[in-house]
Amino acid sequence: MSTQPPAEADPRHAIETVFRLEAPRVIAGVARIVRDIGIAEELAQDALVAALEQWPRDGVPGNPGAWLTATARHRAVDLVRRRENYARKLAEIGRSMTTAAPPEEPADPDDIDDDLLRLVFTACHPVLSPEARTALTLRLLGGLTTAEIARAFLVPEPTIAQRIVRAKRTLATRDIAFEVPYGPDREARLGSVLDVIYLIYNEGYAATAGDDWLRPALCEDALRLARVLAGLMPKEPEVHALTALLEFQSSRTAARTGPDGEPVLLRDQNRRRWNRMLIARGIRALARADAVATGAPGPYALQAAIAACHAHAYTYEETDWTAIATLYGLLAARSPSPVVELNRAVAVSMTEGPAAALAIVDPLTAAPALRDYHLLPSVRGDILARLGRTAEARAEFERAAALARNERERELLLRRAREL
C-alpha cells in the first residue's frame, strides 16, 4: 500500500498521516525483533521523533513508511546488541533480516509469517481481559488514539488508557511470546481476534473522528487479516462469516461518499458503483461458513446474512427488510446489545412502520452505553420525521450533530436538521 504524500505536502502533516497509517506495521516488525510490544511501541515513537526532526529539514522521503520502519528496526537491533544475553539471538535476527521476506500466506496452513497477525494474536493472549485485548490491539494494529478506542467501546477515555497500560505491562511481566499459537490455544483466542478485526474495520468504515468519513487503509488491513485467518482456519464458520461480512461491506466503498468526500446514505447510493467482485467473494465466503457450520449461526454469520440481503438488492426499494428484521431479532437473542436493538429498530421501521420502531428506540434513550452515541438521536430523528413530528426530529438531528466527532458526519446531520 502506497502512503507517499504529494511533493507539496507539509512535512508535519505528512508525518502525522504516514505514521497513523504505518505505525501498526512498524510496531509489528519491531516486536518480532525485541519480543516486547511495549518496547516496540516506544521504538516506533522514537522513529516518529526522528522524522519530526529530519523531514521538515531534509524533505519527506520517497517511501516514508519504509523510512519509519527502517529507522525503528535499526534502533531495535541496537537495543538488542546492547544486551549481552541477546548476542546469539542477534545473530539469528541478522540472518533473517538479510533473507527475502516470506509470503503473506504460506503454503503450510499452520505456519503464519505475518507480523501483523502475530501482533493480533499476541495482544489477544488469554492473560488479558477481553476488553484489554481489544483495546490494546486497536491501539497497536489499528493505530487508533485512546479517544477513538473509547468511542468504539462507549466507555470513558481514562478507562481505555488504563486498560492499555496494564495490558502492555502484563504482557511484559509474563514474558508472553510474540507468536501465533497452535491447536487449542489458537482456538481459545479466536473470538477476541475476530472482534478486534471487526472493530478495526468499523473504524475504517465510519471513522469516529477527523475530517474524513472513511479510513480505507484500516478497512484494507482488517479485510486482509480476515482473509488470512480464513485460509488458516478453514473449518471455523465464524472466520468465514466475518470475511463475508467485510467483503460485503467493502463492496459499497465507492458509493458511500460523494465527489467532495461527503457521506452518502444507503438509500441514496448508486448501486451500480457497488463492487460486484467483492459481493461475489462475500457470497462464496458465506457459503463456506454455512458448509462448515454445525450448530446455530454465530453473530458474524447473522451479520453477514444481513449484509447479503443488502447486496442482493439492486435498488433500495427491493431490499428484503422482513428478512433483515428477522435476522436482527436472532442477533439480538444471540448477542444482545443496545446497538443491535437500535439497528433492529431501523429494520422494523421499514417493515412495521415508524411507530413500531419508535417503541423500540425510546427505551434505549435510558441505556447508559448509548448516552453519548450520536446514532441514537440520528435514528430517532429519522423516525420522528417520518411520523411528522418535525420539530422533535430537528432537535434530535441537532443533538446527534453535537455528539458526532467526525466532521463529515456532523455536516450530514446538520444538513438533515436544516432540511426539516
C-alpha positions as CSV (number, residue, x, y, z in Angstrom):
1,M,0.0,0.0,0.0
2,S,1.5,3.3,-1.0
3,T,1.4,6.1,1.5
4,Q,3.7,8.6,-0.3
5,P,2.2,12.1,0.1
6,P,2.3,14.6,-2.7
7,A,5.5,16.6,-3.1
8,E,3.9,19.9,-2.0
9,A,2.5,18.4,1.2
10,D,3.5,20.0,4.5
11,P,6.1,17.7,6.1
12,R,4.5,17.7,9.6
13,H,1.1,16.8,8.1
14,A,2.8,14.1,6.0
15,I,4.5,12.7,9.2
16,E,1.1,12.6,11.0
17,T,-0.6,10.9,8.1
18,V,2.1,8.4,7.4
19,F,2.7,7.5,11.0
20,R,-1.0,6.8,11.5
21,L,-1.1,4.5,8.5
22,E,2.3,2.8,9.1
23,A,2.5,2.6,12.9
24,P,0.9,-0.9,13.1
25,R,3.4,-2.3,10.6
26,V,6.4,-0.6,12.3
27,I,5.3,-1.9,15.7
28,A,4.7,-5.4,14.5
29,G,8.0,-5.6,12.6
30,V,9.9,-4.3,15.6
31,A,8.1,-6.5,18.1
32,R,9.4,-9.5,16.2
33,I,12.9,-8.3,17.0
34,V,12.6,-7.2,20.6
35,R,9.8,-9.6,21.6
36,D,8.1,-6.9,23.7
37,I,5.1,-4.9,22.5
38,G,5.6,-2.0,24.9
39,I,9.2,-1.5,23.8
40,A,8.2,-1.9,20.1
41,E,5.7,0.9,20.5
42,E,8.4,3.1,22.2
43,L,10.8,2.4,19.3
44,A,8.1,3.3,16.8
45,Q,7.6,6.6,18.7
46,D,11.4,7.2,18.5
47,A,11.2,6.8,14.8
48,L,8.4,9.3,14.7
49,V,10.5,11.8,16.7
50,A,13.4,11.3,14.2
51,A,11.0,12.0,11.4
52,L,9.8,15.2,13.1
53,E,13.4,16.3,13.3
54,Q,14.6,15.3,9.8
55,W,11.7,15.5,7.4
56,P,11.0,19.3,7.8
57,R,14.7,19.9,7.2
58,D,15.5,17.3,4.5
59,G,12.1,16.8,2.9
60,V,9.7,13.8,3.0
61,P,11.5,10.7,1.8
62,G,10.3,8.9,-1.3
63,N,8.9,6.0,0.7
64,P,8.1,7.4,4.1
65,G,6.6,4.2,5.5
66,A,9.8,2.3,4.7
67,W,11.9,5.1,6.3
68,L,10.0,4.8,9.6
69,T,10.2,1.0,9.6
70,A,13.9,1.0,8.8
71,T,14.6,3.6,11.5
72,A,12.7,1.7,14.1
73,R,14.3,-1.6,13.2
74,H,17.8,-0.2,13.3
75,R,17.1,1.1,16.8
76,A,15.7,-2.2,17.8
77,V,18.8,-4.1,16.6
78,D,20.9,-1.5,18.5
79,L,18.9,-2.2,21.6
80,V,19.3,-6.0,21.2
81,R,23.0,-5.6,20.6
82,R,23.4,-3.7,23.8
83,R,22.0,-6.6,25.8
84,E,24.8,-9.2,26.1
85,N,22.5,-12.0,26.8
86,Y,20.8,-11.4,23.5
87,A,24.0,-11.9,21.5
88,R,23.1,-15.2,20.0
89,K,19.6,-14.1,19.1
90,L,21.1,-11.0,17.4
91,A,23.0,-13.3,15.0
92,E,19.7,-15.1,14.2
93,I,18.0,-11.7,13.6
94,G,20.8,-10.6,11.4
95,R,20.4,-13.7,9.2
96,S,16.6,-13.3,9.0
97,M,16.8,-9.6,8.0
98,T,19.1,-10.4,5.1
99,T,16.8,-13.0,3.6
100,A,13.8,-12.4,1.3
101,A,10.6,-11.6,3.1
102,P,8.3,-14.7,3.4
103,P,5.0,-14.8,1.6
104,E,2.0,-13.4,3.5
105,E,0.0,-16.6,3.1
106,P,2.5,-19.5,3.3
107,A,1.7,-22.9,1.9
108,D,1.7,-24.6,5.3
109,P,-1.7,-23.6,6.9
110,D,-0.2,-23.9,10.4
111,D,2.7,-21.5,9.8
112,I,1.9,-17.8,9.6
113,D,4.7,-15.5,8.7
114,D,2.8,-12.3,9.1
115,D,3.9,-9.8,11.7
116,L,0.6,-8.1,11.9
117,L,-1.2,-11.3,12.5
118,R,1.3,-12.2,15.2
119,L,0.6,-8.9,16.8
120,V,-3.1,-9.5,16.9
121,F,-2.8,-13.0,18.5
122,T,-0.2,-11.8,21.0
123,A,-2.3,-8.8,22.0
124,C,-5.3,-11.3,22.4
125,H,-3.4,-13.5,24.8
126,P,-5.8,-15.0,27.5
127,V,-3.8,-13.5,30.3
128,L,-5.5,-10.2,29.4
129,S,-9.2,-9.5,29.9
130,P,-11.3,-9.4,26.7
131,E,-11.7,-5.6,27.0
132,A,-7.9,-5.2,27.4
133,R,-7.2,-7.4,24.4
134,T,-9.4,-5.5,22.1
135,A,-8.2,-2.1,23.3
136,L,-4.6,-3.0,23.0
137,T,-4.9,-4.4,19.5
138,L,-6.9,-1.4,18.3
139,R,-4.2,0.8,19.7
140,L,-1.3,-1.2,18.2
141,L,-2.7,-2.6,15.0
142,G,-5.5,-0.2,14.2
143,G,-3.4,2.9,15.1
144,L,-6.3,4.4,16.9
145,T,-6.0,7.0,19.6
146,T,-7.2,6.4,23.1
147,A,-10.1,8.7,22.5
148,E,-11.2,6.8,19.3
149,I,-11.0,3.5,21.1
150,A,-13.1,4.9,24.0
151,R,-15.6,6.0,21.4
152,A,-15.7,2.5,19.9
153,F,-16.2,0.9,23.3
154,L,-18.6,3.6,24.5
155,V,-16.7,4.0,27.8
156,P,-14.7,6.8,29.3
157,E,-11.3,7.6,27.8
158,P,-9.3,7.2,31.1
159,T,-10.7,3.6,31.4
160,I,-9.2,2.8,28.0
161,A,-5.9,4.4,28.8
162,Q,-5.6,2.3,32.0
163,R,-6.5,-0.9,30.1
164,I,-3.8,-0.3,27.5
165,V,-1.1,0.5,30.1
166,R,-2.0,-2.5,32.2
167,A,-2.2,-4.8,29.2
168,K,1.3,-3.9,28.0
169,R,2.7,-4.3,31.5
170,T,1.1,-7.7,31.9
171,L,2.5,-9.0,28.5
172,A,6.0,-7.8,29.5
173,T,6.0,-9.2,33.1
174,R,4.6,-12.5,32.0
175,D,7.2,-12.7,29.2
176,I,4.5,-13.6,26.6
177,A,5.9,-14.8,23.3
178,F,5.3,-12.8,20.1
179,E,3.8,-15.6,18.1
180,V,0.7,-17.2,16.6
181,P,-0.4,-20.1,18.9
182,Y,-1.3,-23.5,17.7
183,G,-4.0,-26.0,18.5
184,P,-6.4,-25.3,21.4
185,D,-4.6,-22.1,22.3
186,R,-5.3,-20.6,18.9
187,E,-9.0,-21.6,19.1
188,A,-9.3,-20.0,22.5
189,R,-8.0,-16.7,21.2
190,L,-10.0,-16.7,18.0
191,G,-13.1,-14.9,19.4
192,S,-11.1,-11.9,20.6
193,V,-9.1,-11.8,17.3
194,L,-12.3,-11.7,15.3
195,D,-13.8,-9.0,17.5
196,V,-10.6,-6.9,17.1
197,I,-10.6,-7.3,13.3
198,Y,-14.2,-6.3,13.2
199,L,-13.7,-3.2,15.3
200,I,-10.7,-2.1,13.3
201,Y,-12.8,-2.5,10.1
202,N,-15.6,-0.5,11.6
203,E,-13.3,2.4,12.5
204,G,-12.1,2.5,8.8
205,Y,-15.7,2.1,7.5
206,A,-17.0,5.1,9.5
207,A,-14.3,7.0,11.3
208,T,-15.2,8.2,14.8
209,A,-13.3,11.5,14.4
210,G,-11.4,13.6,12.0
211,D,-12.1,15.3,8.6
212,D,-12.6,12.1,6.6
213,W,-15.5,9.7,7.0
214,L,-13.6,6.7,5.6
215,R,-10.2,5.4,6.5
216,P,-9.6,2.9,3.7
217,A,-6.3,1.7,5.0
218,L,-7.9,0.3,8.2
219,C,-10.5,-1.5,6.1
220,E,-7.9,-3.0,3.8
221,D,-5.8,-4.3,6.8
222,A,-8.8,-5.8,8.5
223,L,-10.1,-7.5,5.4
224,R,-6.6,-8.8,4.6
225,L,-6.3,-10.3,8.1
226,A,-9.8,-11.8,7.8
227,R,-8.8,-13.5,4.6
228,V,-5.6,-14.8,6.1
229,L,-7.5,-16.2,9.0
230,A,-10.0,-17.9,6.7
231,G,-7.1,-19.6,4.9
232,L,-5.6,-20.6,8.3
233,M,-8.8,-21.9,9.8
234,P,-10.9,-23.4,7.0
235,K,-13.2,-25.3,9.4
236,E,-14.2,-22.3,11.5
237,P,-17.6,-20.9,10.3
238,E,-17.3,-17.6,12.1
239,V,-14.0,-16.8,10.4
240,H,-15.6,-17.3,7.0
241,A,-18.6,-15.4,8.2
242,L,-16.6,-12.4,9.3
243,T,-14.7,-12.4,6.0
244,A,-18.0,-12.5,4.1
245,L,-19.3,-9.6,6.2
246,L,-16.2,-7.5,5.4
247,E,-16.3,-8.4,1.7
248,F,-20.0,-7.2,1.5
249,Q,-19.3,-4.0,3.4
250,S,-16.2,-3.2,1.3
251,S,-18.2,-3.7,-1.9
252,R,-20.1,-0.4,-1.1
253,T,-17.0,1.8,-0.6
254,A,-17.0,3.6,-3.9
255,A,-20.7,4.6,-3.5
256,R,-20.5,5.7,0.2
257,T,-19.0,9.1,-0.4
258,G,-19.8,11.9,-2.8
259,P,-17.5,13.9,-5.0
260,D,-16.3,16.0,-2.1
261,G,-16.0,13.1,0.4
262,E,-19.4,13.7,2.0
263,P,-21.2,10.6,3.3
264,V,-23.9,9.1,1.1
265,L,-26.6,7.3,3.0
266,L,-27.5,3.7,2.0
267,R,-30.8,4.7,0.4
268,D,-29.2,7.3,-1.8
269,Q,-26.2,5.2,-3.0
270,N,-25.7,4.4,-6.7
271,R,-25.7,0.7,-6.5
272,R,-24.1,0.4,-9.9
273,R,-20.9,1.6,-8.2
274,W,-21.0,-1.4,-5.8
275,N,-18.2,-3.8,-6.4
276,R,-19.8,-7.0,-7.8
277,M,-16.5,-8.9,-7.5
278,L,-16.4,-8.3,-3.7
279,I,-20.0,-9.2,-3.4
280,A,-19.3,-12.5,-5.2
281,R,-16.4,-13.1,-2.8
282,G,-18.8,-12.4,0.1
283,I,-21.3,-14.8,-1.2
284,R,-18.7,-17.6,-1.5
285,A,-17.3,-16.9,2.0
286,L,-20.8,-17.0,3.4
287,A,-21.4,-20.3,1.6
288,R,-18.2,-21.7,3.1
289,A,-19.4,-20.6,6.6
290,D,-22.7,-22.4,6.1
291,A,-20.9,-25.5,4.8
292,V,-18.8,-26.0,7.9
293,A,-21.3,-24.8,10.5
294,T,-22.6,-27.5,12.8
295,G,-25.0,-25.5,15.1
296,A,-26.9,-22.3,15.3
297,P,-25.4,-19.4,13.3
298,G,-23.0,-17.2,15.2
299,P,-23.1,-13.4,15.4
300,Y,-20.9,-12.8,12.4
301,A,-22.9,-15.3,10.3
302,L,-26.1,-13.4,11.2
303,Q,-24.5,-10.0,10.4
304,A,-23.1,-11.4,7.1
305,A,-26.6,-12.7,6.2
306,I,-27.9,-9.2,6.8
307,A,-25.2,-7.6,4.6
308,A,-26.1,-10.2,1.9
309,C,-29.7,-9.1,1.9
310,H,-28.5,-5.6,1.1
311,A,-26.0,-6.9,-1.5
312,H,-28.7,-8.9,-3.3
313,A,-31.0,-5.8,-3.7
314,Y,-30.3,-3.9,-6.9
315,T,-32.4,-0.9,-5.5
316,Y,-33.1,0.3,-2.0
317,E,-36.8,-0.5,-2.6
318,E,-36.1,-4.1,-3.4
319,T,-34.4,-4.7,0.0
320,D,-35.9,-7.6,1.9
321,W,-36.4,-5.7,5.1
322,T,-38.6,-8.5,6.6
323,A,-35.7,-10.9,6.4
324,I,-33.3,-8.3,7.8
325,A,-35.7,-7.6,10.8
326,T,-35.9,-11.3,11.4
327,L,-32.1,-11.7,11.3
328,Y,-31.7,-8.7,13.7
329,G,-34.1,-10.4,16.1
330,L,-32.0,-13.6,16.0
331,L,-28.8,-11.5,16.5
332,A,-30.4,-9.7,19.5
333,A,-31.2,-13.0,21.1
334,R,-27.7,-14.4,20.3
335,S,-25.7,-11.3,21.2
336,P,-27.9,-8.8,23.0
337,S,-26.8,-5.2,23.0
338,P,-28.4,-1.8,22.7
339,V,-26.6,-1.1,19.4
340,V,-28.1,-4.3,17.9
341,E,-31.6,-3.2,19.2
342,L,-31.1,0.2,17.5
343,N,-30.3,-1.5,14.2
344,R,-33.3,-3.8,14.6
345,A,-35.4,-0.7,15.1
346,V,-34.3,0.6,11.7
347,A,-35.4,-2.6,10.0
348,V,-38.7,-2.7,11.9
349,S,-39.4,0.8,10.8
350,M,-39.2,-0.4,7.2
351,T,-41.5,-3.4,7.8
352,E,-43.9,-2.4,10.5
353,G,-43.7,1.4,10.3
354,P,-42.0,4.2,12.3
355,A,-44.4,3.9,15.3
356,A,-43.3,0.3,15.9
357,A,-39.7,1.4,15.6
358,L,-40.1,4.3,18.0
359,A,-41.4,1.8,20.6
360,I,-38.0,0.0,20.4
361,V,-35.9,3.2,20.3
362,D,-37.4,5.2,23.1
363,P,-36.4,2.7,25.9
364,L,-32.8,2.9,24.5
365,T,-32.5,6.5,25.5
366,A,-32.1,5.4,29.1
367,A,-29.3,2.9,28.2
368,P,-26.0,4.3,29.8
369,A,-23.9,2.8,26.9
370,L,-25.8,4.9,24.4
371,R,-25.8,8.2,26.3
372,D,-23.2,9.8,24.0
373,Y,-23.8,7.6,21.0
374,H,-24.7,10.0,18.2
375,L,-26.5,7.4,16.1
376,L,-29.3,7.0,18.7
377,P,-30.6,10.6,18.2
378,S,-29.9,10.3,14.5
379,V,-32.1,7.2,14.1
380,R,-34.7,8.6,16.5
381,G,-34.8,11.9,14.4
382,D,-35.4,9.9,11.2
383,I,-38.2,8.0,12.8
384,L,-39.8,11.2,14.2
385,A,-39.5,12.9,10.8
386,R,-41.4,10.0,9.2
387,L,-44.1,10.4,11.9
388,G,-44.5,14.1,11.0
389,R,-43.1,15.3,14.4
390,T,-40.8,17.7,12.6
391,A,-39.7,20.0,15.4
392,E,-38.7,17.0,17.6
393,A,-36.9,15.4,14.7
394,R,-34.9,18.6,14.0
395,A,-33.9,18.7,17.7
396,E,-32.7,15.1,17.5
397,F,-30.6,15.7,14.4
398,E,-29.0,18.7,16.1
399,R,-28.3,16.7,19.2
400,A,-26.7,14.0,17.0
401,A,-24.6,16.5,15.3
402,A,-23.4,17.9,18.6
403,L,-22.3,14.4,19.7
404,A,-20.7,13.4,16.4
405,R,-16.9,13.9,16.4
406,N,-16.4,13.2,12.7
407,E,-16.7,16.4,10.7
408,R,-18.3,14.8,7.6
409,E,-21.0,13.1,9.7
410,R,-21.6,16.3,11.7
411,E,-22.2,18.2,8.4
412,L,-24.6,15.5,7.2
413,L,-26.6,15.6,10.4
414,L,-26.8,19.4,10.4
415,R,-28.0,19.4,6.8
416,R,-30.7,16.9,7.7
417,A,-31.8,19.2,10.6
418,R,-31.8,22.2,8.2
419,E,-33.9,20.3,5.7
420,L,-36.6,19.9,8.3
